[in-house]
């Protein structure tokens, strides 16, 4: 009877550990092609995690997965999918800062359109951005991407 009970307990522990180890492996190796390919075989062993991490590294796909939200990666909120928005902001930082300080302007309207802020909401967003100018341009040396992240949080 004790042997049967011991076998049942051991079996339950192994089955439970497999799921926990698979989650641990994902935490250690991150997302990417290797994680996706070996996820069904992820037993938490050093060998399995090494295959996952090596495949992720060889193919250099984690960055793509993170920015695209694929390969088991979650896309961060602050990733801008609109290259035009970033390029426009880089080229027009001084005008954008001036427009935000004024709470209106052509550059600010263009940024709002590229961020797909509905026209009916733009005036309120512009006023909010103007009120938070010092939170957008803290040092005056911010990159365009930092400015856009701050604008997105405030415009939220």
C-alpha positions in Angstrom: 0.0 0.0 0.0 2.8 2.4 0.9 4.5 1.7 -2.5 1.3 2.4 -4.4 0.8 5.7 -2.5 4.5 6.6 -3.1 4.1 6.0 -6.8 1.0 8.0 -7.0 2.6 11.0 -5.2 5.7 10.8 -7.4 3.6 10.7 -10.5 1.6 13.7 -9.4 4.8 15.6 -8.7 6.3 14.8 -12.1 3.1 15.8 -13.9 2.9 19.1 -12.0 6.6 19.8 -12.3 6.5 19.4 -16.1 4.1 22.4 -16.5 6.1 24.5 -14.0 9.4 23.7 -15.8 7.9 24.6 -19.2 6.9 28.0 -17.8 10.3 28.4 -16.3 12.0 27.6 -19.6 9.9 30.3 -21.3 11.0 32.8 -18.7 14.6 31.9 -19.2 14.7 31.8 -23.0 12.2 34.5 -23.8 10.1 34.5 -26.9 11.2 33.8 -30.5 11.4 31.0 -33.0 13.3 28.7 -30.7 10.8 29.0 -28.0 8.0 28.3 -30.5 9.7 25.3 -32.1 10.6 23.6 -28.9 7.7 24.6 -26.7 6.1 21.2 -26.7 9.4 19.6 -25.8 10.3 22.2 -23.1 11.0 20.1 -20.1 12.9 22.7 -18.2 16.2 20.9 -18.7 19.4 22.8 -19.6 19.5 21.0 -22.9 16.0 22.1 -23.9 16.6 25.6 -22.8 19.9 25.8 -24.6 18.2 24.7 -27.9 15.6 27.3 -27.4 18.0 30.1 -26.6 20.5 29.2 -29.3 17.8 29.0 -32.0 16.4 32.4 -30.8 20.0 33.8 -31.0 21.0 32.3 -34.3 17.9 33.6 -36.1 17.9 36.9 -34.3 14.2 37.0 -34.3 13.3 38.1 -30.8 13.5 41.8 -31.8 11.1 41.1 -34.7 8.8 39.1 -32.5 8.7 41.9 -29.9 8.0 44.7 -32.4 5.5 42.6 -34.4 3.8 40.8 -31.5 4.5 37.4 -33.0 6.6 34.3 -32.2 5.0 34.2 -28.7 6.2 37.7 -27.9 3.9 40.5 -26.6 4.2 43.8 -28.3 4.9 46.7 -25.9 2.4 49.6 -25.8 5.1 52.0 -26.7 6.1 50.5 -30.1 5.1 52.8 -32.9 4.0 50.9 -36.0 3.8 54.1 -38.0 7.3 54.8 -39.5 5.9 58.0 -41.0 5.0 59.3 -37.5 8.6 58.7 -36.2 10.2 60.1 -39.3 8.0 63.2 -39.3 8.7 63.8 -35.6 12.4 63.4 -36.1 12.3 66.0 -38.8 10.0 68.4 -37.0 10.9 68.3 -33.3 11.4 72.1 -32.9 8.1 72.9 -34.6 6.3 70.2 -32.6 7.6 71.6 -29.3 6.5 75.1 -30.4 3.0 73.8 -31.3 2.6 71.9 -28.1 3.6 75.0 -26.1 1.0 76.9 -28.0 -1.6 74.1 -27.8 -2.2 74.2 -31.6 -0.4 74.2 -34.9 0.1 72.4 -38.2 2.9 70.1 -36.9 0.8 69.1 -33.9 -2.2 68.4 -36.1 -0.1 66.3 -38.4 1.3 64.2 -35.5 -2.3 63.8 -34.2 -3.4 62.5 -37.6 -0.5 60.1 -37.8 -1.3 58.9 -34.3 -4.9 58.5 -35.5 -6.4 60.7 -32.9 -10.0 61.5 -34.0 -10.5 65.1 -35.2 -13.3 65.6 -32.7 -10.9 64.8 -29.8 -7.8 66.7 -31.0 -8.6 70.1 -29.4 -8.9 68.4 -25.9 -5.7 66.4 -26.5 -3.8 69.5 -27.6 -4.9 71.4 -24.5 -3.8 68.4 -22.4 -0.5 68.2 -24.1 0.0 72.0 -23.6 -0.7 71.6 -19.9 1.9 68.8 -19.7 4.6 70.4 -21.9 7.1 70.0 -19.1 6.4 66.3 -18.9 7.0 65.8 -22.6 10.1 68.0 -22.9 11.9 67.4 -19.6 15.5 68.2 -20.6 15.1 69.5 -24.2 17.4 66.8 -25.4 14.8 64.0 -25.8 14.8 61.8 -28.8 11.7 61.8 -31.1 10.8 58.3 -29.9 10.8 59.4 -26.2 8.7 62.4 -27.1 6.2 60.2 -28.9 6.0 57.8 -26.0 5.3 60.7 -23.6 2.7 62.2 -26.0 1.0 58.8 -26.3 0.8 58.4 -22.5 -0.6 61.9 -22.0 -3.0 61.7 -25.0 -4.0 58.2 -23.9 
